[in-house]
Amino acid sequence: MSDRPKEYPAVVALGGGHGLSVTLRSLASISNQVTGLVGTVDDGGSSGRLRQHLRIPPPGDLRMAVAALMPDDEQGTQWRAVLQHRFDGEVDVGGHALGNLVLAALWEETGDVIAGLTILSEAMRTRGRVFPNCLMATDLITQVRTADGSVEVRGQAAISQTRGFIEQMRLEPSDPAACAPAVRAIEGADLIVFGPGSWYTSVLPHLLVPSIRQAIEESSAHRVVIVNLMGEAGETEGYPAHEYLSAWARLFPDVGIDTVLADRDHVDDLEQLRRESQRLGARVRICRVSGGLAHDPDLLADALSDVIGGPDGVRERGQG
């Protein structure tokens, strides 16, 4: 990895799960002003159990984002493993990641989602901030066209396993309580990064939160979409690169993009990708950002650093 200045513009990454974790690790190596924003639609696994029984936002993706921003020294590496540790079994603590339980305890002790996250981040010495996009658990609801007709599918876990064409998406409640620090982070951002990650259940749902979408639309920040390397079973099975942009343009045509970042070894539809990106006002940048089947944090950091444009700041919107 090339040497980089210590000061870089403010960057905000939106997504969830492993994809957001990779992006945050990359951004933390090129900026000292990193904010990760996580959705609250997860209703499966440990997060789903905790949100149902304790009436809290799903903690899993927030935990993973905090872990991604922890330092890579010996202490940070050890505590990251502890935070990510998942207990065996199916009852009591079985299936829960320790960090999920810690966040649940912090939220009960403080009575405040942001205060609990702040305490955990400070204790873990994170190289940035992590916030949910809103302050409550939400349900993702989609209208999916399948071989048997159009059906409504409710819940992140069910949607991720549904094969079909997603025609519409919405949240319930439709206007969830805003996370003010998340909105302020977007308002102050120079660079906003979407993806990679589960497209319909982690990345695009951010644009369904009215306060987040408005802040993005009003922001002058340079917007980057990192295209997934391959489709996921269910929601994006068999997707070539351009389909991710087609989905964005179909569902959120008024939300423009400036740069589409794609891996050179995972694009077989370059001309289609360029056409779909142009519909959203974006320029395509093809480079090496993967080490095979997953995005490589160092290679992705180099590519994002090029987009940022060096220590003088992010390129103006529309200049790719």
C-alpha positions in Angstrom: 0.0 0.0 0.0 1.3 3.5 -0.9 2.1 6.1 1.7 -0.7 8.5 2.4 -1.0 11.8 4.2 -2.4 11.8 7.7 -5.2 14.3 6.9 -8.0 13.4 4.4 -11.5 14.6 3.9 -14.5 13.4 5.9 -15.9 10.1 4.6 -19.2 8.3 5.3 -19.8 4.7 4.3 -23.3 3.2 4.2 -24.0 -0.5 4.1 -24.0 -3.4 6.5 -22.4 -6.7 7.4 -19.1 -7.9 5.9 -19.3 -5.5 3.0 -19.4 -2.4 5.2 -16.6 -3.9 7.4 -14.2 -4.1 4.4 -15.1 -0.6 3.3 -14.5 0.8 6.8 -11.2 -1.0 7.1 -10.1 0.6 3.8 -11.3 4.1 4.7 -9.7 4.0 8.1 -6.3 3.6 6.4 -6.8 6.8 4.2 -8.8 9.1 6.4 -8.9 10.1 10.1 -12.6 11.2 9.7 -14.5 8.0 9.0 -18.2 7.4 9.9 -19.9 4.1 9.2 -23.7 4.1 8.9 -25.7 0.9 9.5 -29.3 0.0 8.8 -31.8 -1.4 11.3 -33.7 -3.9 9.2 -31.9 -7.1 10.2 -34.4 -9.6 11.7 -32.4 -12.8 11.5 -30.0 -14.7 13.8 -28.7 -13.2 17.0 -29.7 -9.7 16.0 -33.3 -10.8 15.2 -33.6 -12.6 18.5 -32.3 -9.6 20.5 -34.5 -7.1 18.7 -37.6 -9.2 19.3 -37.0 -10.0 22.9 -35.5 -6.8 24.1 -37.1 -4.3 21.7 -33.8 -2.8 20.6 -32.3 -2.1 17.2 -30.5 -5.1 15.7 -26.9 -4.9 17.0 -25.1 -7.3 14.7 -24.0 -5.0 11.9 -23.2 -2.2 14.4 -20.9 -4.6 16.2 -19.2 -5.6 13.0 -18.7 -2.0 12.0 -17.1 -1.2 15.4 -14.9 -4.2 15.1 -13.8 -3.1 11.6 -12.6 0.3 12.9 -10.6 -1.1 15.8 -6.8 -0.7 15.6 -4.7 -3.5 14.1 -2.2 -3.6 17.0 -2.0 -6.7 19.3 -4.5 -5.3 21.8 -7.0 -4.3 19.1 -6.7 -7.7 17.4 -7.4 -9.6 20.6 -10.4 -7.4 21.5 -11.8 -7.7 18.0 -11.8 -11.4 18.3 -13.6 -11.2 21.7 -16.2 -8.8 20.4 -16.8 -11.0 17.4 -16.8 -14.3 19.4 -20.0 -16.3 18.9 -21.2 -18.9 21.4 -22.1 -22.4 20.3 -25.5 -23.9 20.7 -29.1 -22.9 20.1 -30.4 -21.8 23.6 -29.5 -19.2 26.1 -26.4 -17.4 24.8 -26.0 -20.0 22.0 -25.7 -18.3 18.6 -25.1 -14.8 20.0 -22.0 -12.8 19.3 -20.6 -11.4 22.5 -20.5 -7.9 21.0 -24.2 -8.1 20.4 -24.8 -8.8 24.1 -22.4 -6.0 25.1 -24.3 -3.5 23.0 -27.6 -4.7 24.4 -26.3 -4.3 27.9 -25.0 -0.8 27.2 -28.3 0.2 25.7 -30.1 -1.0 28.8 -27.7 0.7 31.1 -27.7 4.0 29.3 -31.1 4.0 27.8 -29.5 5.6 24.8 -28.5 3.9 21.5 -25.9 6.5 20.6 -24.5 6.8 24.1 -24.0 3.0 24.3 -22.3 2.9 20.9 -20.0 5.8 21.9 -19.0 4.0 25.1 -18.2 0.8 23.2 -16.3 2.7 20.4 -14.2 4.6 23.0 -13.4 1.4 24.9 -12.4 -0.3 21.7 -10.3 2.7 20.5 -12.0 2.8 17.1 -10.5 4.8 14.3 -13.9 6.4 13.4 -17.5 6.6 14.4 -20.4 4.1 13.9 -24.1 5.1 14.0 -27.4 3.5 12.9 -29.3 5.3 10.2 -32.2 5.6 12.5 -32.9 5.0 16.2 -35.3 2.1 16.0 -35.7 -1.3 14.5 -37.5 -1.2 11.1 -39.1 -3.8 8.9 -38.1 -4.0 5.2 -41.0 -4.9 2.9 -40.6 -5.7 -0.8 -42.9 -6.5 -3.7 -41.3 -9.3 -5.6 -42.3 -10.7 -9.0 -41.8 -14.4 -9.0 -42.7 -17.2 -11.3 -46.0 -17.5 -9.4 -46.9 -13.8 -9.7 -46.2 -10.7 -7.6 -46.0 -11.3 -3.8 -45.2 -9.2 -0.8 -42.2 -10.4 1.2 -41.6 -9.0 4.7 -38.4 -9.0 6.6 -34.7 -8.9 5.8 -34.1 -12.6 6.4 -37.0 -13.7 4.1 -36.2 -11.2 1.4 -32.6 -12.3 1.2 -33.7 -15.9 0.4 -36.4 -14.9 -2.1 -35.7 -15.5 -5.8 -37.4 -13.0 -8.1 -37.5 -9.4 -9.4 -37.8 -6.8 -6.6 -40.2 -4.2 -7.9 -40.7 -2.0 -4.9 -39.2 -1.5 -1.4 -40.5 0.3 1.7 -39.9 0.5 5.4 -42.3 0.1 8.3 -42.5 2.6 9.9 -42.0 4.7 6.8 -40.4 7.6 8.7 -38.4 6.1 11.5 -36.9 8.3 14.2 -33.8 10.0 12.8 -30.3 9.4 14.1 -29.1 13.1 14.3 -25.4 12.2 14.4 -25.8 10.1 11.2 -27.5 13.0 9.4 -24.8 15.5 10.6 -22.1 13.1 9.4 -23.6 13.1 5.9 -24.0 16.9 5.9 -20.3 17.3 6.7 -19.0 14.6 4.4 -16.7 15.1 1.5 -17.1 11.6 0.2 -20.1 9.2 0.6 -19.5 5.5 -0.2 -22.2 2.8 -0.8 -21.4 -0.9 -0.7 -20.3 -3.5 -1.2 -22.9 -5.7 0.5 -26.3 -7.3 0.3 -27.8 -4.9 -2.2 -31.5 -4.9 -1.4 -31.2 -5.7 2.3 -28.1 -3.8 3.4 -27.2 -1.0 0.9 -30.3 0.3 -0.7 -32.5 0.4 2.4 -30.5 3.4 3.6 -32.2 5.4 0.9 -35.6 4.5 2.3 -35.0 6.5 5.5 -36.3 10.0 4.7 -33.8 11.9 6.9 -30.9 10.0 5.4 -32.0 10.3 1.8 -32.7 14.0 2.2 -29.2 14.6 3.7 -27.6 12.6 0.8 -29.7 14.5 -1.8 -28.7 17.9 -0.4 -25.1 17.0 0.1 -22.4 18.2 -2.2 -20.2 15.2 -1.3 -18.8 13.0 -4.1 -20.8 9.7 -4.2 -19.2 6.4 -4.9 -20.8 3.0 -5.4 -18.7 -0.1 -4.9 -20.1 -2.9 -7.1 -20.4 -6.3 -5.6 -18.1 -9.0 -7.0 -20.8 -11.5 -7.6 -24.5 -12.2 -6.8 -25.8 -13.7 -3.6 -28.1 -16.6 -3.5 -31.7 -15.3 -3.4 -31.9 -11.5 -3.8 -29.1 -11.0 -6.4 -28.5 -14.5 -7.7 -26.8 -14.4 -11.1 -26.5 -10.6 -11.2 -23.8 -9.2 -13.5 -22.3 -5.9 -12.5 -24.7 -3.6 -14.4 -27.8 -5.1 -12.6 -26.8 -3.4 -9.4 -26.9 0.0 -11.1 -30.2 -0.9 -12.9 -31.8 -1.6 -9.5 -30.6 1.7 -8.1 -31.9 3.6 -11.2 -35.2 1.8 -11.1 -35.9 2.3 -7.4 -34.1 5.6 -6.7 -33.8 7.4 -10.1 -33.5 10.8 -8.4 -30.4 9.9 -6.3 -27.4 10.5 -8.5 -24.0 8.9 -8.3 -20.6 10.3 -9.3 -18.3 7.2 -9.4 -19.0 3.5 -9.9 -16.0 1.4 -8.7 -15.8 -2.1 -10.1 -13.2 -4.9 -10.0 -11.5 -5.6 -13.3 -11.7 -9.3 -12.9 -15.4 -9.4 -12.1 -16.9 -7.3 -14.9 -18.0 -9.1 -18.1 -20.6 -6.4 -19.1 -18.6 -3.2 -19.2 -20.6 -1.4 -21.8 -23.9 -2.2 -20.1 -22.3 -1.1 -16.8 -21.3 2.2 -18.4 -24.7 2.8 -19.8 -26.5 2.1 -16.5 -24.0 4.3 -14.6 -24.5 7.2 -17.1 -28.2 7.1 -16.3 -27.3 8.1 -12.8 -24.6 10.6 -13.8 -21.7 8.4 -12.9 -18.4 7.5 -14.4 -17.1 3.9 -14.2 -13.6 3.2 -12.8 -12.3 -0.3 -13.4 -9.4 -1.4 -11.2 -8.2 -4.3 -9.1 -10.0 -4.2 -5.8 -10.3 -7.9 -5.0 -8.0 -10.7 -4.1 -10.3 -13.3 -5.6 -13.7 -13.9 -4.1 -13.7 -10.9 -1.7 -12.8 -7.3 -1.8 -9.2 -6.7 -0.5 -9.0 -3.8 2.0 -5.6 -2.6 0.8 -6.5 -2.6 -2.9 -9.8 -1.0 -2.1 -8.1 1.7 0.0 -5.8 2.5 -3.0 -8.8 2.8 -5.3 -10.8 5.0 -2.9 -7.7 7.1 -2.3 -7.5 7.8 -6.1 -11.2 8.8 -6.1 -10.6 11.1 -3.1 -7.9 12.8 -5.2 -5.1 13.3 -2.7 -4.6 15.6 0.3 -6.2 18.6 -1.5 -9.6 17.0 -1.1 -12.3 15.1 -3.0 -12.9 15.9 -6.6 -16.0 18.0 -7.3 -19.3 16.2 -7.9 -19.6 15.0 -11.5 -15.8 14.9 -12.1 -15.5 11.2 -11.4 
